[in-house]
Amino acid sequence: MKFLVTAILYILASFSAFSITNDSESALISKADSAYNSDNYESALNLYLQAAQNGADDNLLYNIGNTYYRLNQLGKAVLYYERALKLNPTNSDAKLNLEFVNTKTIDEISDNRGSFISNTISDIAKWFTANTWAVISLIIFIFLLLAIAAYLFSGNIMLKKTGFFGGLILFFILIITVSLALYSAFMVKSHDDAVIVSPSTILSTKPRAPQTRDEEAMLLHEGTKMVILDSINTWDANGNKWYEVAIDNNHRAWIKDTDIERI
């Protein structure tokens, strides 16, 4: 029980910093908004990126994605929409714009990676932010305490039974919601997902630029999402870093680090 409470408080504390915006950042964002509304997208982008240097919330990341889209940099737009949704999966504007931009990208790659169970857990965790899951857990914990109190101190048999069985149900629900909160927090801090930001790139079957057609794994374009297998990365003879990546459940290849950015 102590672990559950500690986990809830840790999640709430670790994400509270995202809601803090100082005056200088607010001024930069205000100037960026004005530049964006005046169709001065290059200036808006520079100002948004300056404001994001010390951290950004999902709305700022969403605005950066919009600006990159206006500059016809679809890979970067996808990257920042994904970053916004990583912080706040309930951001409907970012979700809609991401879906729209994905219709503009060239490659049609399934985003269904991993097992059915892991994908289902991920989908459920995205119903709320990690903070919201933590708050839900805290509320359930309070009701659990009330149920325990009813069982221990009530003289009414019916109320005792309600407290006992209700407490059991609440305890298992609490474990689920805390697990979802921890999973959501872990996903925010995980940086295994990446997006291609180069206009196009040829992936290789070996950790180097393809030297023959047999070494060319596939041609992919900006905006395509993949998973970096962090346990396997290396440098080629020219000093370029290469990552082994999973495109989907059936395709793996090597890609140069300068062609992608981590979400």
N, C-alpha and C positions, 0 to 999 in steps of 0.2 A: 504493500500500500504506500509506503514511504517513497519507493521508487517511482510509482505512478505520479505522485504529487510533484516530486522533484523534476520529472520529465516534463510535466505540464508547465511548471514555472520556468524551466530552462528554455522551452520553445518560445514562450511569450517574451522572455527577456532578450533572447538572441535576435528576434525580429523587430523589436521596438525601434531600433535605430533607423529602419527604412522609412519611418514616418516623419523623421526629422529633416527639415529643410531650412537652411539658414537664409538670412536676408540677401546675401550676395548671390546665392544660387537662385533665389526667387527673382532677383533683378535680371539675371542672365536668361532665365526661362521666359520672363515677360518680354525682353528684347527679341528673343528667338521667335516667340509667338507672333510678334509684330512683323518680323522679317518674313516669316512663313506666310502670313496673311497677305503680304505684299508681293508674294511670288519670288522673294529673294531667298531661294532655297539653300544656296551655298553658304550664305551668311547665317541663316537659321541653323543649319547643320553644325557649323563651327561653334555657335553659341550653345546649342543643346549639348554637344559633346563636352564643352567646358563645364557646363553645369553638372554633368554626369561623372566628372573626374573623381569626386569623393564619394561616389555612390549614387544610385538612382532608384526611384520607385517605378512601378509598372507604367504609370502615366507618362513619365519622361521617356522611358524606353519605347513606348508606343509612339510618341511624337517623333523620336529619332527614326523609327521604322517608316513612318509616313513621309518624312523628309527624304530618306533614301529612295523610297518609291518614286517620289516626284523627280528625283535626279536619275531615274531609270537604272538604279542599282538594285536589282531584284534580290540578289543574294544577301546583301546587307539588310534590305528591308525584311526578308524572312528571318534573318538572324535576330534582329531587334524585336520583332513581334514574338518570336519564340522566347526571348529573354524576358519580355513583359509577362508572358503567360507562365513562365517558370516562377516568377515572383507571385503572380496573382492569376491562377488558372480561371478565375471567374470574370476576368476582364473581357466582356463580350465584344467590345470594339476591336481589341487586338485579335480576338479569335476570328471575327468576321473578315477583317482586313487580311489576316494570314490566309484564310481560305480563298479569298479573292486573288491575292498575289500568287498563290500556288497554282491557280488556273493559268497564270501567265508564264510559268516556268516550263521548260522544254521536257525535262525528264518526268516520266510517270512511274515513280517508285513507291511501292507500298510502304506505309509508315507502321505497318504491323510487325514489330520485332519482338522477340522474346516469346515466352510461353503464354498460353491462354490465361493461366492463373495470374502471372505477373502483370499482364496487360489489364486484366480485370481490376486488380488491386490499384494499379496506376490510375485507371479511369475513375474509380471511386474516390481516390485521394484527391483528384482534381475537382471534385465537387466544391471544395472549399480551400482556402489558404491554410497553411500550417497554423497560423495564429487562430483562425476560426475553429479548426479542429481542437486546438488547445483549450479555447474558451468552452466549447461544447463538452470537452472532457471534464473541465472544472465544474460545470453545472451538474453533470451527471454524478461527479464525486460528491457534491453537496447533497444531492438526493440520496446517494448511497449512505451517507452519514445519517441522514434522517431515517432511512429504513433500518439501519443498525440500531439507532436509538429507540425506534418503535419496537423492535424485537426484544431489546434488552430491558426496557423500562416500562413498557405498557402492560397493564393488567388485563387488557382485553385479548382473549384468545385469537379472535379473528384478526385483530390488528397485529398481533405477534406473527401469525402465519403470513399476513401480507408483507410485513417487514422482512421476514426471513426469505420468502421466495422472491419478493420484489428486489431484495438486496442481492440475491444470487444473479438475477437477470441483469441488474444494473452493473454488477461487478464485471460480468463478461462483456457487456456493452462498453464499459469503461476501458477494458483492455483493448478492444477493437479501435475505439476512437483515439486512444493514446498512441497505439501502433500506427494509425493513419497520420496522426500529427507528426510523429517521428519520421515516418516515411516521407511526408511532404517536405519536412525540414531537410532531410537528407537529399532529396531530389533538387532542392534549391541550391544546395552547396556542392552538388555533383556537377562535374564539367566534362562528362564523357561524350555527350552529344555535340555534334558540330554541323556546320552548314558550309557548303562550297560557296566561296565569295568571288572566285575567279570566273570570268565569262564562260570558260570551258576548261576542262582538264582531262588528260588521259590517265586513268589509274593503271597501275602496273602489277604484274604478278610477283615482282621482286622489289625489295626496298631500294629502288633506284629508278631513274628515268628509263622507260622501255627502250631497249636497244634493237629489238626485232619485233615483228608483228606478233610473234608468239608470246611476247612479254606484255603486250597490250591487253589489259583486262577488260576495260570498257571506257567509253567516252561519256562523261557527265558534265552537266552545266550548272551555273550558279543557281542557288536556291535549294539544291538537293540536300536532304538531311541524312546524316549517318551517325554511327556510334564508333568512337575511338576506342580501340582495345589497348588501354594504357600499359598493360603489362608487356606489350610487344611494340617497341619503337626503336629506330636505329638511324644512323647517319650514313649517307653514301660517300663515295670517294671524293666528291666535290664539296663535302661539308654540309650538304642539305639534309634536313631531318625528314624522315619518312615515318608515317604511321600506318599500321595495319588497321583497317576499318571494316565494319560490317555495314553493308548497304541495306540488306534485309536479312531474313533468316537463311537465305540460300546463297548469298554472294558476299565474298570477302576479297579485299584487294589492298594494295598499298597506295598511299597518296602523299604528295609533298605537303609539308606543314604550311607553306605560304599560300596554298590554294584553299585553305579552310580556316574557319574561326570557331572556337568553342562557344557553345551557348552558355 
